[in-house]
Amino acid sequence: MSLEDIEVDEAVATYIKEQRKDFRVTTTCSGALILPISISPPKETDISIRVGNNTLYVSIYQARWIRRIDRRMLYYVNLKE
């Protein structure tokens, strides 16, 4: 599996750019979720994907199975506070 094998949905890319924050695809009991790094900090083993001026980190454990990062993985929180 290579970084090029993971596709980031345009909706997710737009969301990340609008938030102007770095995010991480992390493992939860509900499956893969995209969380801000203030909630789920990146790990040294994460794969990083540039999205505009920001970075989307992907847990190496999730990267084995993910081919597409889509809006179903977004966890909506009020990030403006």
N, C-alpha and C positions, 0 to 999 in steps of 0.2 A: 504494500500500500504506500502510495506517495501522496504528498501534499496536493498534487494536481488532481488526484482522484476525488477530493472533497469539493463539492460545489456549494457555494453560499447563495441562497435565494436572494433575489433582488429586494424583496420586502425586508429581509433581515439586514442586508447591507444598508438600506435606506434608514432603518431604525437605528442602527449603530452610528451612522453618520449624523443623524439628527440629535442623538443623545450626546455626541462628542465625548464618549467614554470608551474605555476598553472593556471587553466582555470575555467570558470564559464559558465554553460548553463543558459542563460538569456532570458527573454521575450522581444521580439521586435514586431514591427508591421508586420514583415514578418514571424513571428513564432519564434521557439526556435533557438538560435544561440549559438555557443561555442566561447567565447571571452576570451582573456587573462585577468587576474584580474587587470592588469594595466589599462584596459579600462572599465571593469565592476567588481568592487570590490565585494567580497562575503558579504552576509548579515548574521546576526545572525541566521536567520530562515532557511538558506540554508542547504541542505543535502550534506554531503561530501563523496566522493568516492576516495579511494586511487588508483592511477595509477602509479605504480612504486614508485619513490621517490616523486612524485607530487600528488596534489589533484585536483580533478574535483568537483567543487561545482555545485549544481543543485538548482535552485530557487524552493522553496516549491510550487509555483504556477505551474511551469512546471512539477514538480515531480508527481503531481496528474495524469498527462496524458501521461507521457513518459514511455515507456517500454523498449525502445532501443535508445541508443545514437549512431548515425551513422555519416558517413562522410558528409552527406548532411547538417548537422548542423555546419560544420566548416566554419569559416569566415577567409579566408586566408589574412593575412597581413604580411608585412615584420617585423618579431619579432626580428631580429638580431640587429637592430639599438639601 
